[in-house]
Amino acid sequence: MLGGISIWQLLIVLGIIILIFGTKKLRNVGGDLGGAVKGFKKAMHDEDKQTEEDTDKPQAQVRHDNEGHTYDVKAERKSEEQEERK
């Protein structure tokens, strides 16, 4: 079996845990754990979808009068605090 642990030993340990914590507390812990796993799976799925969308979009390019030079740029929004200082 599991490294020399029998099913009866596992049941005794489970019974002691239920006596210590109670079934209501264990049910809450199980629900919280299940919610955390669902949230993690959803976040991973959303991140994969966002990564696929980001790779499909081309980068923005800025061209000047001189046709030989092209500059790739990334636009970022300044925070309100930085704008107030100027």
PyMOL Python script that loads the backbone (N, CA, C, O; Angstrom):
from pymol import cmd

cmd.read_pdbstr("""\
ATOM      1  N   MET A   1       0.827  -1.201   0.000  1.00  0.00           N
ATOM      2  CA  MET A   1       0.000   0.000   0.000  1.00  0.00           C
ATOM      3  C   MET A   1       0.866   1.256   0.000  1.00  0.00           C
ATOM      4  O   MET A   1       1.897   1.297  -0.671  1.00  0.00           O
ATOM      5  N   LEU A   2       0.467   2.255   0.728  1.00  0.00           N
ATOM      6  CA  LEU A   2       1.132   3.561   0.708  1.00  0.00           C
ATOM      7  C   LEU A   2       2.292   3.600   1.704  1.00  0.00           C
ATOM      8  O   LEU A   2       2.190   4.244   2.748  1.00  0.00           O
ATOM      9  N   GLY A   3       3.375   2.927   1.394  1.00  0.00           N
ATOM     10  CA  GLY A   3       4.547   2.979   2.249  1.00  0.00           C
ATOM     11  C   GLY A   3       4.323   2.322   3.603  1.00  0.00           C
ATOM     12  O   GLY A   3       4.875   2.782   4.602  1.00  0.00           O
ATOM     13  N   GLY A   4       3.534   1.269   3.664  1.00  0.00           N
ATOM     14  CA  GLY A   4       3.297   0.570   4.912  1.00  0.00           C
ATOM     15  C   GLY A   4       2.140   1.120   5.724  1.00  0.00           C
ATOM     16  O   GLY A   4       1.943   0.689   6.859  1.00  0.00           O
ATOM     17  N   ILE A   5       1.367   2.055   5.189  1.00  0.00           N
ATOM     18  CA  ILE A   5       0.217   2.605   5.900  1.00  0.00           C
ATOM     19  C   ILE A   5      -1.025   1.887   5.387  1.00  0.00           C
ATOM     20  O   ILE A   5      -1.303   1.883   4.188  1.00  0.00           O
ATOM     21  N   SER A   6      -1.759   1.285   6.298  1.00  0.00           N
ATOM     22  CA  SER A   6      -2.950   0.552   5.885  1.00  0.00           C
ATOM     23  C   SER A   6      -4.158   1.484   5.839  1.00  0.00           C
ATOM     24  O   SER A   6      -4.099   2.623   6.302  1.00  0.00           O
ATOM     25  N   ILE A   7      -5.251   0.981   5.273  1.00  0.00           N
ATOM     26  CA  ILE A   7      -6.477   1.762   5.162  1.00  0.00           C
ATOM     27  C   ILE A   7      -7.051   2.061   6.546  1.00  0.00           C
ATOM     28  O   ILE A   7      -7.652   3.114   6.757  1.00  0.00           O
ATOM     29  N   TRP A   8      -6.867   1.140   7.485  1.00  0.00           N
ATOM     30  CA  TRP A   8      -7.396   1.357   8.840  1.00  0.00           C
ATOM     31  C   TRP A   8      -6.655   2.488   9.539  1.00  0.00           C
ATOM     32  O   TRP A   8      -7.265   3.269  10.270  1.00  0.00           O
ATOM     33  N   GLN A   9      -5.365   2.584   9.326  1.00  0.00           N
ATOM     34  CA  GLN A   9      -4.605   3.689   9.913  1.00  0.00           C
ATOM     35  C   GLN A   9      -5.039   5.027   9.324  1.00  0.00           C
ATOM     36  O   GLN A   9      -5.132   6.019  10.046  1.00  0.00           O
ATOM     37  N   LEU A  10      -5.301   5.062   8.032  1.00  0.00           N
ATOM     38  CA  LEU A  10      -5.781   6.285   7.390  1.00  0.00           C
ATOM     39  C   LEU A  10      -7.159   6.683   7.923  1.00  0.00           C
ATOM     40  O   LEU A  10      -7.418   7.864   8.150  1.00  0.00           O
ATOM     41  N   LEU A  11      -8.035   5.706   8.122  1.00  0.00           N
ATOM     42  CA  LEU A  11      -9.360   6.005   8.670  1.00  0.00           C
ATOM     43  C   LEU A  11      -9.282   6.526  10.102  1.00  0.00           C
ATOM     44  O   LEU A  11     -10.039   7.422  10.477  1.00  0.00           O
ATOM     45  N   ILE A  12      -8.381   5.978  10.898  1.00  0.00           N
ATOM     46  CA  ILE A  12      -8.203   6.458  12.278  1.00  0.00           C
ATOM     47  C   ILE A  12      -7.708   7.903  12.263  1.00  0.00           C
ATOM     48  O   ILE A  12      -8.204   8.731  13.027  1.00  0.00           O
ATOM     49  N   VAL A  13      -6.741   8.214  11.410  1.00  0.00           N
ATOM     50  CA  VAL A  13      -6.224   9.589  11.302  1.00  0.00           C
ATOM     51  C   VAL A  13      -7.331  10.529  10.834  1.00  0.00           C
ATOM     52  O   VAL A  13      -7.468  11.631  11.366  1.00  0.00           O
ATOM     53  N   LEU A  14      -8.122  10.110   9.847  1.00  0.00           N
ATOM     54  CA  LEU A  14      -9.238  10.923   9.365  1.00  0.00           C
ATOM     55  C   LEU A  14     -10.257  11.162  10.474  1.00  0.00           C
ATOM     56  O   LEU A  14     -10.770  12.273  10.614  1.00  0.00           O
ATOM     57  N   GLY A  15     -10.558  10.127  11.267  1.00  0.00           N
ATOM     58  CA  GLY A  15     -11.487  10.276  12.396  1.00  0.00           C
ATOM     59  C   GLY A  15     -10.978  11.265  13.429  1.00  0.00           C
ATOM     60  O   GLY A  15     -11.762  12.050  13.963  1.00  0.00           O
ATOM     61  N   ILE A  16      -9.702  11.248  13.720  1.00  0.00           N
ATOM     62  CA  ILE A  16      -9.114  12.189  14.688  1.00  0.00           C
ATOM     63  C   ILE A  16      -9.186  13.615  14.152  1.00  0.00           C
ATOM     64  O   ILE A  16      -9.492  14.545  14.897  1.00  0.00           O
ATOM     65  N   ILE A  17      -8.906  13.788  12.870  1.00  0.00           N
ATOM     66  CA  ILE A  17      -8.975  15.128  12.263  1.00  0.00           C
ATOM     67  C   ILE A  17     -10.402  15.661  12.317  1.00  0.00           C
ATOM     68  O   ILE A  17     -10.617  16.842  12.592  1.00  0.00           O
ATOM     69  N   ILE A  18     -11.380  14.789  12.054  1.00  0.00           N
ATOM     70  CA  ILE A  18     -12.781  15.226  12.120  1.00  0.00           C
ATOM     71  C   ILE A  18     -13.161  15.595  13.548  1.00  0.00           C
ATOM     72  O   ILE A  18     -13.889  16.564  13.759  1.00  0.00           O
ATOM     73  N   LEU A  19     -12.683  14.843  14.524  1.00  0.00           N
ATOM     74  CA  LEU A  19     -12.973  15.174  15.923  1.00  0.00           C
ATOM     75  C   LEU A  19     -12.350  16.504  16.339  1.00  0.00           C
ATOM     76  O   LEU A  19     -12.953  17.266  17.094  1.00  0.00           O
ATOM     77  N   ILE A  20     -11.153  16.780  15.851  1.00  0.00           N
ATOM     78  CA  ILE A  20     -10.458  18.018  16.233  1.00  0.00           C
ATOM     79  C   ILE A  20     -11.091  19.236  15.556  1.00  0.00           C
ATOM     80  O   ILE A  20     -11.406  20.223  16.221  1.00  0.00           O
ATOM     81  N   PHE A  21     -11.274  19.167  14.262  1.00  0.00           N
ATOM     82  CA  PHE A  21     -11.719  20.343  13.510  1.00  0.00           C
ATOM     83  C   PHE A  21     -13.227  20.409  13.305  1.00  0.00           C
ATOM     84  O   PHE A  21     -13.773  21.507  13.195  1.00  0.00           O
ATOM     85  N   GLY A  22     -13.900  19.306  13.252  1.00  0.00           N
ATOM     86  CA  GLY A  22     -15.332  19.293  12.988  1.00  0.00           C
ATOM     87  C   GLY A  22     -15.613  19.284  11.501  1.00  0.00           C
ATOM     88  O   GLY A  22     -14.789  19.723  10.699  1.00  0.00           O
ATOM     89  N   THR A  23     -16.775  18.784  11.141  1.00  0.00           N
ATOM     90  CA  THR A  23     -17.102  18.630   9.727  1.00  0.00           C
ATOM     91  C   THR A  23     -17.364  19.971   9.048  1.00  0.00           C
ATOM     92  O   THR A  23     -17.049  20.140   7.870  1.00  0.00           O
ATOM     93  N   LYS A  24     -17.940  20.931   9.786  1.00  0.00           N
ATOM     94  CA  LYS A  24     -18.250  22.233   9.176  1.00  0.00           C
ATOM     95  C   LYS A  24     -16.970  22.957   8.764  1.00  0.00           C
ATOM     96  O   LYS A  24     -16.892  23.517   7.670  1.00  0.00           O
ATOM     97  N   LYS A  25     -15.972  22.945   9.639  1.00  0.00           N
ATOM     98  CA  LYS A  25     -14.704  23.611   9.330  1.00  0.00           C
ATOM     99  C   LYS A  25     -14.008  22.916   8.154  1.00  0.00           C
ATOM    100  O   LYS A  25     -13.453  23.581   7.280  1.00  0.00           O
ATOM    101  N   LEU A  26     -14.038  21.578   8.133  1.00  0.00           N
ATOM    102  CA  LEU A  26     -13.417  20.849   7.029  1.00  0.00           C
ATOM    103  C   LEU A  26     -14.144  21.120   5.715  1.00  0.00           C
ATOM    104  O   LEU A  26     -13.505  21.206   4.667  1.00  0.00           O
ATOM    105  N   ARG A  27     -15.474  21.258   5.755  1.00  0.00           N
ATOM    106  CA  ARG A  27     -16.244  21.567   4.550  1.00  0.00           C
ATOM    107  C   ARG A  27     -15.871  22.952   4.027  1.00  0.00           C
ATOM    108  O   ARG A  27     -15.747  23.152   2.819  1.00  0.00           O
ATOM    109  N   ASN A  28     -15.691  23.914   4.950  1.00  0.00           N
ATOM    110  CA  ASN A  28     -15.291  25.269   4.539  1.00  0.00           C
ATOM    111  C   ASN A  28     -13.896  25.266   3.917  1.00  0.00           C
ATOM    112  O   ASN A  28     -13.653  25.937   2.914  1.00  0.00           O
ATOM    113  N   VAL A  29     -12.990  24.510   4.519  1.00  0.00           N
ATOM    114  CA  VAL A  29     -11.629  24.429   3.975  1.00  0.00           C
ATOM    115  C   VAL A  29     -11.661  23.793   2.590  1.00  0.00           C
ATOM    116  O   VAL A  29     -10.963  24.247   1.683  1.00  0.00           O
ATOM    117  N   GLY A  30     -12.466  22.744   2.421  1.00  0.00           N
ATOM    118  CA  GLY A  30     -12.588  22.092   1.114  1.00  0.00           C
ATOM    119  C   GLY A  30     -13.162  23.030   0.067  1.00  0.00           C
ATOM    120  O   GLY A  30     -12.694  23.058  -1.071  1.00  0.00           O
ATOM    121  N   GLY A  31     -14.191  23.810   0.456  1.00  0.00           N
ATOM    122  CA  GLY A  31     -14.776  24.776  -0.476  1.00  0.00           C
ATOM    123  C   GLY A  31     -13.796  25.860  -0.860  1.00  0.00           C
ATOM    124  O   GLY A  31     -13.726  26.253  -2.024  1.00  0.00           O
ATOM    125  N   ASP A  32     -13.032  26.350   0.113  1.00  0.00           N
ATOM    126  CA  ASP A  32     -12.029  27.373  -0.172  1.00  0.00           C
ATOM    127  C   ASP A  32     -10.938  26.842  -1.093  1.00  0.00           C
ATOM    128  O   ASP A  32     -10.492  27.532  -2.010  1.00  0.00           O
ATOM    129  N   LEU A  33     -10.517  25.616  -0.837  1.00  0.00           N
ATOM    130  CA  LEU A  33      -9.485  25.012  -1.678  1.00  0.00           C
ATOM    131  C   LEU A  33      -9.995  24.805  -3.102  1.00  0.00           C
ATOM    132  O   LEU A  33      -9.273  25.063  -4.065  1.00  0.00           O
ATOM    133  N   GLY A  34     -11.235  24.341  -3.237  1.00  0.00           N
ATOM    134  CA  GLY A  34     -11.821  24.159  -4.562  1.00  0.00           C
ATOM    135  C   GLY A  34     -11.952  25.480  -5.307  1.00  0.00           C
ATOM    136  O   GLY A  34     -11.686  25.545  -6.508  1.00  0.00           O
ATOM    137  N   GLY A  35     -12.362  26.544  -4.597  1.00  0.00           N
ATOM    138  CA  GLY A  35     -12.468  27.864  -5.216  1.00  0.00           C
ATOM    139  C   GLY A  35     -11.119  28.388  -5.669  1.00  0.00           C
ATOM    140  O   GLY A  35     -11.006  29.020  -6.720  1.00  0.00           O
ATOM    141  N   ALA A  36     -10.096  28.121  -4.869  1.00  0.00           N
ATOM    142  CA  ALA A  36      -8.752  28.566  -5.236  1.00  0.00           C
ATOM    143  C   ALA A  36      -8.261  27.846  -6.490  1.00  0.00           C
ATOM    144  O   ALA A  36      -7.647  28.466  -7.358  1.00  0.00           O
ATOM    145  N   VAL A  37      -8.526  26.549  -6.592  1.00  0.00           N
ATOM    146  CA  VAL A  37      -8.103  25.782  -7.763  1.00  0.00           C
ATOM    147  C   VAL A  37      -8.847  26.273  -9.006  1.00  0.00           C
ATOM    148  O   VAL A  37      -8.244  26.421 -10.069  1.00  0.00           O
ATOM    149  N   LYS A  38     -10.167  26.530  -8.879  1.00  0.00           N
ATOM    150  CA  LYS A  38     -10.938  27.045 -10.015  1.00  0.00           C
ATOM    151  C   LYS A  38     -10.411  28.404 -10.456  1.00  0.00           C
ATOM    152  O   LYS A  38     -10.272  28.657 -11.653  1.00  0.00           O
ATOM    153  N   GLY A  39     -10.115  29.285  -9.493  1.00  0.00           N
ATOM    154  CA  GLY A  39      -9.576  30.604  -9.827  1.00  0.00           C
ATOM    155  C   GLY A  39      -8.229  30.503 -10.519  1.00  0.00           C
ATOM    156  O   GLY A  39      -7.946  31.249 -11.456  1.00  0.00           O
ATOM    157  N   PHE A  40      -7.402  29.580 -10.054  1.00  0.00           N
ATOM    158  CA  PHE A  40      -6.086  29.395 -10.666  1.00  0.00           C
ATOM    159  C   PHE A  40      -6.224  28.908 -12.104  1.00  0.00           C
ATOM    160  O   PHE A  40      -5.537  29.400 -12.999  1.00  0.00           O
ATOM    161  N   LYS A  41      -7.120  27.935 -12.326  1.00  0.00           N
ATOM    162  CA  LYS A  41      -7.318  27.421 -13.681  1.00  0.00           C
ATOM    163  C   LYS A  41      -7.850  28.508 -14.604  1.00  0.00           C
ATOM    164  O   LYS A  41      -7.422  28.612 -15.754  1.00  0.00           O
ATOM    165  N   LYS A  42      -8.781  29.316 -14.108  1.00  0.00           N
ATOM    166  CA  LYS A  42      -9.358  30.388 -14.921  1.00  0.00           C
ATOM    167  C   LYS A  42      -8.290  31.424 -15.268  1.00  0.00           C
ATOM    168  O   LYS A  42      -8.229  31.898 -16.403  1.00  0.00           O
ATOM    169  N   ALA A  43      -7.448  31.777 -14.294  1.00  0.00           N
ATOM    170  CA  ALA A  43      -6.396  32.759 -14.538  1.00  0.00           C
ATOM    171  C   ALA A  43      -5.391  32.236 -15.569  1.00  0.00           C
ATOM    172  O   ALA A  43      -4.929  32.993 -16.422  1.00  0.00           O
ATOM    173  N   MET A  44      -5.056  30.961 -15.494  1.00  0.00           N
ATOM    174  CA  MET A  44      -4.124  30.387 -16.462  1.00  0.00           C
ATOM    175  C   MET A  44      -4.737  30.378 -17.852  1.00  0.00           C
ATOM    176  O   MET A  44      -4.049  30.662 -18.833  1.00  0.00           O
ATOM    177  N   HIS A  45      -6.028  30.055 -17.952  1.00  0.00           N
ATOM    178  CA  HIS A  45      -6.708  30.037 -19.244  1.00  0.00           C
ATOM    179  C   HIS A  45      -6.782  31.452 -19.825  1.00  0.00           C
ATOM    180  O   HIS A  45      -6.542  31.643 -21.017  1.00  0.00           O
ATOM    181  N   ASP A  46      -7.113  32.441 -18.993  1.00  0.00           N
ATOM    182  CA  ASP A  46      -7.186  33.828 -19.461  1.00  0.00           C
ATOM    183  C   ASP A  46      -5.827  34.335 -19.914  1.00  0.00           C
ATOM    184  O   ASP A  46      -5.733  35.070 -20.897  1.00  0.00           O
ATOM    185  N   GLU A  47      -4.768  33.946 -19.198  1.00  0.00           N
ATOM    186  CA  GLU A  47      -3.420  34.387 -19.560  1.00  0.00           C
ATOM    187  C   GLU A  47      -3.001  33.786 -20.893  1.00  0.00           C
ATOM    188  O   GLU A  47      -2.388  34.466 -21.715  1.00  0.00           O
ATOM    189  N   ASP A  48      -3.329  32.506 -21.114  1.00  0.00           N
ATOM    190  CA  ASP A  48      -2.999  31.874 -22.390  1.00  0.00           C
ATOM    191  C   ASP A  48      -3.729  32.558 -23.531  1.00  0.00           C
ATOM    192  O   ASP A  48      -3.152  32.783 -24.595  1.00  0.00           O
ATOM    193  N   LYS A  49      -5.001  32.892 -23.316  1.00  0.00           N
ATOM    194  CA  LYS A  49      -5.789  33.550 -24.362  1.00  0.00           C
ATOM    195  C   LYS A  49      -5.221  34.937 -24.654  1.00  0.00           C
ATOM    196  O   LYS A  49      -5.145  35.344 -25.814  1.00  0.00           O
ATOM    197  N   GLN A  50      -4.820  35.671 -23.600  1.00  0.00           N
ATOM    198  CA  GLN A  50      -4.267  37.010 -23.784  1.00  0.00           C
ATOM    199  C   GLN A  50      -2.927  36.936 -24.515  1.00  0.00           C
ATOM    200  O   GLN A  50      -2.640  37.780 -25.364  1.00  0.00           O
ATOM    201  N   THR A  51      -2.118  35.950 -24.199  1.00  0.00           N
ATOM    202  CA  THR A  51      -0.821  35.791 -24.854  1.00  0.00           C
ATOM    203  C   THR A  51      -1.013  35.517 -26.343  1.00  0.00           C
ATOM    204  O   THR A  51      -0.271  36.045 -27.171  1.00  0.00           O
ATOM    205  N   GLU A  52      -2.005  34.694 -26.690  1.00  0.00           N
ATOM    206  CA  GLU A  52      -2.269  34.414 -28.096  1.00  0.00           C
ATOM    207  C   GLU A  52      -2.718  35.676 -28.826  1.00  0.00           C
ATOM    208  O   GLU A  52      -2.310  35.910 -29.963  1.00  0.00           O
ATOM    209  N   GLU A  53      -3.555  36.493 -28.184  1.00  0.00           N
ATOM    210  CA  GLU A  53      -4.022  37.724 -28.803  1.00  0.00           C
ATOM    211  C   GLU A  53      -2.879  38.714 -28.983  1.00  0.00           C
ATOM    212  O   GLU A  53      -2.815  39.411 -29.996  1.00  0.00           O
ATOM    213  N   ASP A  54      -1.972  38.783 -28.005  1.00  0.00           N
ATOM    214  CA  ASP A  54      -0.855  39.720 -28.078  1.00  0.00           C
ATOM    215  C   ASP A  54       0.113  39.354 -29.196  1.00  0.00           C
ATOM    216  O   ASP A  54       0.684  40.238 -29.834  1.00  0.00           O
ATOM    217  N   THR A  55       0.304  38.066 -29.437  1.00  0.00           N
ATOM    218  CA  THR A  55       1.249  37.673 -30.478  1.00  0.00           C
ATOM    219  C   THR A  55       0.671  37.906 -31.866  1.00  0.00           C
ATOM    220  O   THR A  55       1.424  38.035 -32.830  1.00  0.00           O
ATOM    221  N   ASP A  56      -0.649  37.963 -31.986  1.00  0.00           N
ATOM    222  CA  ASP A  56      -1.273  38.193 -33.283  1.00  0.00           C
ATOM    223  C   ASP A  56      -1.199  39.656 -33.710  1.00  0.00           C
ATOM    224  O   ASP A  56      -1.230  39.941 -34.908  1.00  0.00           O
ATOM    225  N   LYS A  57      -1.103  40.582 -32.773  1.00  0.00           N
ATOM    226  CA  LYS A  57      -1.104  42.007 -33.093  1.00  0.00           C
ATOM    227  C   LYS A  57       0.302  42.458 -33.496  1.00  0.00           C
ATOM    228  O   LYS A  57       1.273  42.103 -32.828  1.00  0.00           O
ATOM    229  N   PRO A  58       0.426  43.226 -34.564  1.00  0.00           N
ATOM    230  CA  PRO A  58       1.748  43.733 -34.949  1.00  0.00           C
ATOM    231  C   PRO A  58       2.162  44.893 -34.041  1.00  0.00           C
ATOM    232  O   PRO A  58       1.319  45.551 -33.430  1.00  0.00           O
ATOM    233  N   GLN A  59       3.451  45.126 -33.966  1.00  0.00           N
ATOM    234  CA  GLN A  59       3.952  46.255 -33.194  1.00  0.00           C
ATOM    235  C   GLN A  59       3.689  47.551 -33.941  1.00  0.00           C
ATOM    236  O   GLN A  59       3.657  47.573 -35.171  1.00  0.00           O
ATOM    237  N   ALA A  60       3.501  48.626 -33.196  1.00  0.00           N
ATOM    238  CA  ALA A  60       3.311  49.939 -33.809  1.00  0.00           C
ATOM    239  C   ALA A  60       4.663  50.463 -34.281  1.00  0.00           C
ATOM    240  O   ALA A  60       5.687  50.253 -33.630  1.00  0.00           O
ATOM    241  N   GLN A  61       4.649  51.132 -35.395  1.00  0.00           N
ATOM    242  CA  GLN A  61       5.877  51.697 -35.935  1.00  0.00           C
ATOM    243  C   GLN A  61       5.663  53.175 -36.231  1.00  0.00           C
ATOM    244  O   GLN A  61       4.596  53.586 -36.688  1.00  0.00           O
ATOM    245  N   VAL A  62       6.692  53.959 -35.963  1.00  0.00           N
ATOM    246  CA  VAL A  62       6.647  55.397 -36.247  1.00  0.00           C
ATOM    247  C   VAL A  62       7.650  55.667 -37.355  1.00  0.00           C
ATOM    248  O   VAL A  62       8.814  55.277 -37.265  1.00  0.00           O
ATOM    249  N   ARG A  63       7.192  56.330 -38.390  1.00  0.00           N
ATOM    250  CA  ARG A  63       8.077  56.644 -39.510  1.00  0.00           C
ATOM    251  C   ARG A  63       8.282  58.157 -39.577  1.00  0.00           C
ATOM    252  O   ARG A  63       7.354  58.941 -39.380  1.00  0.00           O
ATOM    253  N   HIS A  64       9.507  58.534 -39.857  1.00  0.00           N
ATOM    254  CA  HIS A  64       9.852  59.941 -40.022  1.00  0.00           C
ATOM    255  C   HIS A  64      10.034  60.239 -41.512  1.00  0.00           C
ATOM    256  O   HIS A  64       9.865  59.363 -42.360  1.00  0.00           O
ATOM    257  N   ASP A  65      10.376  61.469 -41.805  1.00  0.00           N
ATOM    258  CA  ASP A  65      10.562  61.866 -43.200  1.00  0.00           C
ATOM    259  C   ASP A  65      11.619  61.029 -43.906  1.00  0.00           C
ATOM    260  O   ASP A  65      11.490  60.726 -45.092  1.00  0.00           O
ATOM    261  N   ASN A  66      12.643  60.665 -43.188  1.00  0.00           N
ATOM    262  CA  ASN A  66      13.710  59.865 -43.760  1.00  0.00           C
ATOM    263  C   ASN A  66      13.234  58.416 -43.849  1.00  0.00           C
ATOM    264  O   ASN A  66      13.066  57.762 -42.820  1.00  0.00           O
ATOM    265  N   GLU A  67      13.017  57.913 -45.043  1.00  0.00           N
ATOM    266  CA  GLU A  67      12.455  56.583 -45.245  1.00  0.00           C
ATOM    267  C   GLU A  67      13.380  55.467 -44.776  1.00  0.00           C
ATOM    268  O   GLU A  67      12.925  54.337 -44.598  1.00  0.00           O
ATOM    269  N   GLY A  68      14.632  55.743 -44.577  1.00  0.00           N
ATOM    270  CA  GLY A  68      15.582  54.707 -44.191  1.00  0.00           C
ATOM    271  C   GLY A  68      15.522  54.320 -42.725  1.00  0.00           C
ATOM    272  O   GLY A  68      16.111  53.310 -42.339  1.00  0.00           O
ATOM    273  N   HIS A  69      14.825  55.097 -41.890  1.00  0.00           N
ATOM    274  CA  HIS A  69      14.817  54.830 -40.452  1.00  0.00           C
ATOM    275  C   HIS A  69      13.397  54.526 -39.976  1.00  0.00           C
ATOM    276  O   HIS A  69      12.457  55.261 -40.279  1.00  0.00           O
ATOM    277  N   THR A  70      13.258  53.444 -39.232  1.00  0.00           N
ATOM    278  CA  THR A  70      11.982  53.077 -38.619  1.00  0.00           C
ATOM    279  C   THR A  70      12.225  52.855 -37.134  1.00  0.00           C
ATOM    280  O   THR A  70      13.197  52.198 -36.760  1.00  0.00           O
ATOM    281  N   TYR A  71      11.353  53.396 -36.280  1.00  0.00           N
ATOM    282  CA  TYR A  71      11.513  53.288 -34.834  1.00  0.00           C
ATOM    283  C   TYR A  71      10.326  52.536 -34.246  1.00  0.00           C
ATOM    284  O   TYR A  71       9.177  52.919 -34.465  1.00  0.00           O
ATOM    285  N   ASP A  72      10.599  51.460 -33.494  1.00  0.00           N
ATOM    286  CA  ASP A  72       9.550  50.743 -32.777  1.00  0.00           C
ATOM    287  C   ASP A  72       9.383  51.411 -31.415  1.00  0.00           C
ATOM    288  O   ASP A  72      10.366  51.664 -30.719  1.00  0.00           O
ATOM    289  N   VAL A  73       8.141  51.695 -31.038  1.00  0.00           N
ATOM    290  CA  VAL A  73       7.894  52.374 -29.770  1.00  0.00           C
ATOM    291  C   VAL A  73       6.822  51.642 -28.996  1.00  0.00           C
ATOM    292  O   VAL A  73       6.027  50.890 -29.561  1.00  0.00           O
ATOM    293  N   LYS A  74       6.812  51.873 -27.689  1.00  0.00           N
ATOM    294  CA  LYS A  74       5.777  51.341 -26.811  1.00  0.00           C
ATOM    295  C   LYS A  74       5.202  52.514 -26.036  1.00  0.00           C
ATOM    296  O   LYS A  74       5.917  53.161 -25.271  1.00  0.00           O
ATOM    297  N   ALA A  75       3.927  52.793 -26.224  1.00  0.00           N
ATOM    298  CA  ALA A  75       3.274  53.914 -25.553  1.00  0.00           C
ATOM    299  C   ALA A  75       2.812  53.478 -24.174  1.00  0.00           C
ATOM    300  O   ALA A  75       2.230  52.404 -24.019  1.00  0.00           O
ATOM    301  N   GLU A  76       3.071  54.306 -23.174  1.00  0.00           N
ATOM    302  CA  GLU A  76       2.624  54.038 -21.811  1.00  0.00           C
ATOM    303  C   GLU A  76       1.932  55.273 -21.268  1.00  0.00           C
ATOM    304  O   GLU A  76       2.324  56.401 -21.566  1.00  0.00           O
ATOM    305  N   ARG A  77       0.906  55.053 -20.473  1.00  0.00           N
ATOM    306  CA  ARG A  77       0.174  56.154 -19.871  1.00  0.00           C
ATOM    307  C   ARG A  77       0.925  56.618 -18.616  1.00  0.00           C
ATOM    308  O   ARG A  77       1.316  55.804 -17.778  1.00  0.00           O
ATOM    309  N   LYS A  78       1.117  57.918 -18.503  1.00  0.00           N
ATOM    310  CA  LYS A  78       1.767  58.469 -17.319  1.00  0.00           C
ATOM    311  C   LYS A  78       0.758  58.546 -16.193  1.00  0.00           C
ATOM    312  O   LYS A  78      -0.430  58.769 -16.423  1.00  0.00           O
ATOM    313  N   SER A  79       1.238  58.361 -14.980  1.00  0.00           N
ATOM    314  CA  SER A  79       0.329  58.476 -13.845  1.00  0.00           C
ATOM    315  C   SER A  79      -0.013  59.946 -13.626  1.00  0.00           C
ATOM    316  O   SER A  79       0.721  60.842 -14.042  1.00  0.00           O
ATOM    317  N   GLU A  80      -1.141  60.170 -12.965  1.00  0.00           N
ATOM    318  CA  GLU A  80      -1.605  61.546 -12.734  1.00  0.00           C
ATOM    319  C   GLU A  80      -0.616  62.341 -11.887  1.00  0.00           C
ATOM    320  O   GLU A  80      -0.489  63.558 -12.028  1.00  0.00           O
ATOM    321  N   GLU A  81       0.088  61.621 -10.996  1.00  0.00           N
ATOM    322  CA  GLU A  81       1.029  62.278 -10.116  1.00  0.00           C
ATOM    323  C   GLU A  81       2.198  62.872 -10.926  1.00  0.00           C
ATOM    324  O   GLU A  81       2.660  63.972 -10.623  1.00  0.00           O
ATOM    325  N   GLN A  82       2.667  62.161 -11.932  1.00  0.00           N
ATOM    326  CA  GLN A  82       3.763  62.659 -12.750  1.00  0.00           C
ATOM    327  C   GLN A  82       3.304  63.821 -13.622  1.00  0.00           C
ATOM    328  O   GLN A  82       4.079  64.746 -13.864  1.00  0.00           O
ATOM    329  N   GLU A  83       2.059  63.796 -14.100  1.00  0.00           N
ATOM    330  CA  GLU A  83       1.558  64.859 -14.940  1.00  0.00           C
ATOM    331  C   GLU A  83       1.378  66.161 -14.144  1.00  0.00           C
ATOM    332  O   GLU A  83       1.577  67.251 -14.682  1.00  0.00           O
ATOM    333  N   GLU A  84       1.004  66.045 -12.868  1.00  0.00           N
ATOM    334  CA  GLU A  84       0.794  67.225 -12.031  1.00  0.00           C
ATOM    335  C   GLU A  84       2.111  67.938 -11.727  1.00  0.00           C
ATOM    336  O   GLU A  84       2.127  69.154 -11.539  1.00  0.00           O
ATOM    337  N   ARG A  85       3.213  67.191 -11.677  1.00  0.00           N
ATOM    338  CA  ARG A  85       4.505  67.785 -11.357  1.00  0.00           C
ATOM    339  C   ARG A  85       4.982  68.712 -12.453  1.00  0.00           C
ATOM    340  O   ARG A  85       5.705  69.670 -12.175  1.00  0.00           O
ATOM    341  N   LYS A  86       4.601  68.456 -13.678  1.00  0.00           N
ATOM    342  CA  LYS A  86       5.099  69.240 -14.816  1.00  0.00           C
ATOM    343  C   LYS A  86       4.377  70.513 -14.974  1.00  0.00           C
ATOM    344  O   LYS A  86       4.678  71.284 -15.885  1.00  0.00           O
TER     345      LYS A  86
END
""", "prot")
cmd.dss("prot")
cmd.show_as("cartoon", "prot")
cmd.util.cbc("prot")
cmd.orient("prot")
